[in-house]
Amino acid sequence: MTPHEPEATALLLATCGLLLGVSVIFSRASQRTGVPIALLFLAVGMLAGSEGLGHIAFDDYRFAFRIGTLALALILFDGGLNTPLSAVRKVMAPAGVLATLGVVGTAALVAAAAHGLGLGWGEGLLIGAVVSSTDAAAVFAVLRGSGLQLKRRLGVTLEIESGINDPVAVILTTVLTQNLLTPGSAAGLRIPAEIAVQLVMGTAVGAAAGYGGRHLLGKLALLSGGLYPVMTLSLGLLAYGVATLVHGSGFLAVYLAGLLLGNGPLPYRTGLLRVHDALAWLSQVGMFLVLGLLVYPSRLLEVAWIGLGIALLLAFIVRPLVVALCLLPFRYPKKEVLYIGWVGLRGAVPIVLATFPVLAGAPGAGRLFDIVFFVVVASALVPGATVAWVTQRLGLQSKEPPAPQAVLAIESRQPLQGELMSFYIDEALVVTGMPLEELPLPEGAAVTLIVRKNRLVPPRPGTTLEAGDHVHLIAAPEDRGFIQLMFGRPEEE
């Protein structure tokens, strides 16, 4: 170790800490300004880059690719953990069509648009493939991090599409990069077979990791609750790595593993989900910072008119047209089709995919990377910054009750007998204004806590339920249906 090694390490850690802290502080401006949070993280990375205020020289595309892949795996795993399987079953068919035929259609139309703007067919097809999939990180950040409460089917359709559409985009990008390196090759003829193999193998590995993980977590008796998130993290990383090694889709596998784990009995569920939520946010901040460091703003100006043209065509024509055609058999209301067509957010995935041709040494790959980056930034501003306004304008908010100020949770390694349920007390409910002792609760059921605005109200005799309360109660699983008749649909924890 050289004498200056500790100082260099300290400087690196301090720089990382500063960039992460600034990014988090900037994120507060996202809801006030309407600018997507991912774009703010990218902006911090660009400001810290070689042409920004920080003057950090960084052009390691291989490192950025690896960081981006790891971050996307963690974000998809967290997304799967928090997605109800019952909702997935209802939208799997339309989301699957959007994630396959929709991606191919988007790539083809964007390629035609790029060719019309002066690019060759090889470059145009590659750009179309790179920007063809929506981005899970951007979609999850907007739908879950912005406070939007979309109708359940609509929100889950967007999330599932973004969670499973990466395999097709990855295959298209890989094959078209090969074609750019060796013009005239017949690699494109293998695309349908490769897509089928990726989907089948990714599904198989993800299902094995999810169901196997459920069994393993049920049998394990670890020394500390803090070790369980480490175990689930290992399952997610294994799902991605094994699926990729057997020529399957790692992104599909890790999302499916999270989905199956999250819909089973998890030890210390609340704390475990909180850890993965923090990991997903850390991944998102770190990924966009690194991708922002790669960019030279002066080079973006050279491709601005091409990038802007592709972004506008993608947002106003290509995405809405493809979505309308894909959803035609599923009879979505026109407002929802229009909304899904508009909220086709691009983010980290296209930028990470744009590093493929750079790493492969394809001709013109640097210019292609700059065009894709510009498209992502423009797309984040055009559809991304208007998502909240469009949601309200089309009247697509769900009628969900407001979130409680406090959430009651029970942490346990083993599944417990009985359920903890939470309900919002609407003024139209029969139980509104009723004293607790008069509630016709089944035997063994009891109210455990009432959250009233910013107060915790203990459930004493004589306490009356008021409109706007959030009530937490414990009951046997077989009494769930009867209690729902009294209080309505349970809140999502």
Secondary structure, 3 states (H helix, E strand, C coil): CCCCHHHHHHHHHHHHHHHHHHHHHHHCHHHHHCCCHHHHHHHHHHHHECCCCCCECCCCHHHHHHHHHHHHHHHHHHHHHCCCHHHHHHHHHHHHHHHHHHHHHHHHHHHHHHHHCCCCHHHHHHHHHHCCCCCHHHHHHHHHHCCCCECHHHHHHHHHHHHHCHHHHHHHHHHHHHHHHCCCCCHHHHHHHHHHHHHHHHHHHHHHHHHHHHHHHHHCCCCCCCHHHHHHHHHHHHHHHHHHHCCCCHHHHHHHHHHHHHCCCCCCHHHHHHHHHHHHHHHHHHHHHHHHHCCCHHHHHHCHHHHHHHHHHHHHHHHHHHHHHHHHHHCCCHHHHHHHHHCCCCCHHHHHHHHHHHHHCCCCHHHHHHHHHHHHHHHHHCCHHHHHHHHHHCCCECCCCCCCCCCCCCCCCCCCCCEEEEEECCCCCCCCCCEHHHCCCCCCCEEEEEEECCEEECCCCCCECCCCCEEEEEECHHHHHHHHHHHCCCCCC
